[in-house]
Amino acid sequence: MKYVRNDILTIVSVIALLFSCLPSVSSQELQRNSDSINKQKLNTVIYTGAGLYTATLGVLYFGWYKDNALSSFHWYNDNKAWLQADKGGHLVSTYVMSNYAFWSLRWAGVNNNKAALYAGFMGWSALTVIEILDSFSADWGASSGDLIANTASAAFFTTQQVLWKEQRIRLKFSYHPTQLAKYRPDLLGETEMQRMLKDYNGQTFWISANIRSFIKNETKFPQWIDLSVGYGGTGMLGSFSNPTEWNGNELPHYNRTRHYYFSLDIDWTRINTNSSLLRFAFKALSFVKAPFPTIEYNKEDQFVFHWLFF
């Protein structure tokens, strides 16, 4: 249940933060006023973001915590769950929130370094608040692995932005439907939307590095092409191990297997356009791995080539 709750709150929080950042689509205006703070815009970012996030925490409390017993602060070791795929979710979620917070602060005129530091803290705190709530719940507990993932992701974003004044390496997500969810709809989702959030068998987490940003500017190599490596797991019908039956029905046997991927990708934020709508769409797409031919490695099948993998 913890994983379901965390995934849903992550999506709601991202949406809330996204709507608080809608003005950030005007990158040309940002460039003209990049280091001159606009107090009215900054207040809009702060109050809107804080209000929406408070509302999501209220939904979380009344939806999940209100009827659960409380306990003293305690830890819960889930570091071996889901072949660590859930930690990929924490990495990407914290990164997404940090990036949108940064765009919002820059829109308000906060300079690059301060915006990067504040944004990293905002992304980190958004996910870490969940761990604090979990730590006082009798049914769950704070996860050291989740906290490490949150911290590493926020630091990853901030370090790049301070060092390079840009994100040369992005954390991304992709999903494809699997057949396993039908065996455990309670855990892996009943609808396709739920499965996209809950079925770790179909989720892949990526690190995409922009090639052009690491080579000389004189080159004609496309500035929007990335190299990408990914990680995912399959064969998971339970968090730590696979049950042999569920709801009175015998479950098929699956080997819990780690998968590693190598592919190309697109950095949508590096595609020039005069359309505010496209700039907004490209920012959202910048956290989603683009489908490309992909080389996969796993212990069962060794090397596998996919003409198109997502």
N, C-alpha and C positions, 0 to 999 in steps of 0.2 A: 504493500500500500504506500510505503514511503516513496517509492520510485514514481508511482503514478502521480502522487500529489506534487512532487518536486517538478516533474515534467510539465504538468498543467500550469503551475504557478510560473514557471520559467516562460512559457509562451505568453501568458497573460501579462507578465511584467514587461516582456519585450514589446508587446503591443502597446501597453501603457506608455512606456518610454518612447516608443516610436511616434505616438500621437503628440507627445509633448515636444517632439523635435521636428514637427512638420515644417516650420519656417526654414530649417537648415537646407532646404533644397536650393536656395539662392546662393550658390557658391560665388558668383561674380560679385554680389554685394559684400560677401564675407571678405573677399580679397581687397576690396576698396577700404574696408574698415577693420582690417585684421587685428590691429593692436589698439583699438580705441573702444573701450568698454561702453556699451549702451546699457545704462542701468535699467531702463524699461524692459528691454529684451532679456536681460539677465534675470530680472525678477520674474518674467514670464516663464523662463526655463526652470528656475528654482521652485516657484510655487506650483506650477502645473505638474512638474515631475514629482514633487513631494506629495501633492494631493492624489495623483493617480496611483502612486506606489502605496500610499497609505490605504487607499481604497482596495487595492489587491490584497494587502495584508488582512484587511477586514474580512474580505471574502474568504481568504484562507482560514482565518480563525473560526468563523461561523460555519464554514463548510467542512472542516476537518478536525480542528483542535477543541472546539467547544464541548463536544461530548466525549472526549478522551480524558482518561485519568492523568493527573499531573504527578511528577516525581521531582526529586532533587536533580541537579545537573549530573548528567552521566554521558558516557561515550557509547557509540555503537560501531563495531568494526564491520564495515561492508566492503572492505578493500578487495576482497576476492569475488565479489558479486558480479554477475554479468560479464565475466572476463574483462573487467575494468572498462567496458564500453560506456557505462554510466558516467565515468569520470571524464570521458570525452565530451559528454553532454554539458558537464560543468565548465570545462575549458571553453567550449564554443559559446555557451550562454553568457559567461562573464565577459568574453571578448566582444560579443555583439553589443552588450549593454554599455561597456566602456567606450566603444567606438561611437555609438549614437550619443552618449553623453558628451563626448569630445566635440562632435559636430555641432551640438546644441550650444556648448560653451563658446566655441569659435564664432558661431553665428551672432552671439551676444557680444563679441569683441574681446573675449579673454585671450591673452597671448598663448602661443603654442605650448610652452613648457608648463605654465600653470594649468591650462586646460587638460593637458595630458596627465598631470598628477591628480587633479580633481576627478577626472573621468575614470582613471584607473581605480581610485578609491570608491567612486560611485558604483562601478561595475562589481567590484569586490564585495561591497557592503550589501548590495541587492541580493546576492546569492547567499552571503554569510548570515544574514538575518534569519534565513530559513533554518540554518544549522542551530542557531541559538534557540529558536522555537522548538526544534526537534529535541534539543538537549534536555528540555524539561518535560517531555512527553514520555509517559510510561511505556508506550508502544514502540517508540523509536529511540533516537539518541543522536548526539552530534557525531559526525563522521570526520575523522582526521584526514582521510583521503579526499573528501569533498573540499575541506578547507584548504588543503594543499593545492588542489586543482584550481580553486577560485583565486588563490593568491598568485600562483604561477601565471595564470592567464592575464590577470590585471597587470602584473609586472611585465609580462611579455608585451602587452599593448603599450604601456607607458614608456618602457625602455626604447622601443622602436621610434615612438613619436618624438621623444626628446633627442635621441641620437641622430635620426635621419630626417626628422620633420615630415615623415610619411610612414605608411605601413607597407613595407616591402614584402613582408611575410604575413599572410592572413590565415586565420583559423576558420574552417568551413564545415558544412554539413551536407549530407545527401541521404536519400532514402529510396528504397525500392521494396515493393510488397513481397512477402514471403508466405509460404504455405503453413508455417508453424503456428501462426496466430490463431488459426481455427481450432487448434487443440487446447489452447489455454486463453480463451477470450477474456476471462476474468483478469488475467495478468497482462496479456499482450494486446488487448483491445478487441472490441466487437465490431466497430465500424472502421473504414479505411482511415478516417481522420484520427481516430484513437490509436490505431496501429502505427501511424506515422510518428506519434509521440511516445508510444509505449513499447513497441516491438524492436528491441535492440538487435534482433537478427537481421533487420533490414536497414539499420542505420550505419553510416560510415562517417568517420570524422577525419578531416583532411588538414594538412598544412600545405599551403600554396605559396610558393616563392616567385616573385616577379623577376623574370630574367633580365629585362632591360635595365632595371634599377641597379643591377650589380655589374653592368658593363659600361663601356664608354658611351657618352651621350651621342657621339658622332655616328654610331651604328644605325643602320636602317632596320634593325630587328624590331618587329611590332612591340609597342610598349604595353600591350594588354595581354600578352601571352605569359602564362605561369607554368612552372613545373610543380607537380603536386604529388604528395605521398599520403596514403590513407590507411586507416586501421578500422577493423570491425570484427565482429564475432558472429558465429552461427551455431545452430544446434541447441539453443538455450530455451528450455521449457520451464525453467525455474531460475531464481536469482543465483543460488550457490550450486545447485545440482538439479538434475532432471528427475521429477517423480515418475513412477511407473504407471500410475493411474490418476485420473482426476474426474470427480463427479460421477464415480462408478464406472468409468470407461477406461480401458487399458490404453496407455499412450505408446506410440511407436518410439523406438530407440533412436536417438541422435547423438553423435559425438559432438561435444562442445569444442569448437575449432576456432582458432584465431586466423584472421585473414589480413594480408598486407597488400597494398596497392601502389602502383606507380602510373602516373597519367599526366596529361596536360590539363590546363585550366584557363579560365578567362578572368582577368581582373577588370570588372565592369567599371570601376571608378576611374580607370585610366582611358576610357573611351570618351573623346571630346564630343560634346553636343551643346546646342544652344537652348534645348528644351528643358524647362524646369521639371516637367513631368518625367522625362526620361532620366534626368539626374536623380530624381527621387527613386525611381524604379531601379536604377543601377546601384544605388546605395543598398537597397534591400537585397538585390541579387548578389552583392559582393560577399555575402556570407553563405551562399549556396554554391556547391561545386557544380560546374557545368559538365554535362555528359560529354565524354571523350573516349576514344579507344584506350584501353587500360590493360596493364599487365598485373596479374594477381599471383600471389604466392600463399599457399597454405600447406600444412604438413600432409594432408590427405591426398590432394590432387597435384601437389608440387606447383609448377608454373602453369597458369591458365591465361589465355588471351581473350579479352572481350572486345568485340568490335565497337561496342558502345556500353559504357557502364555508368550508372548513377546510384 
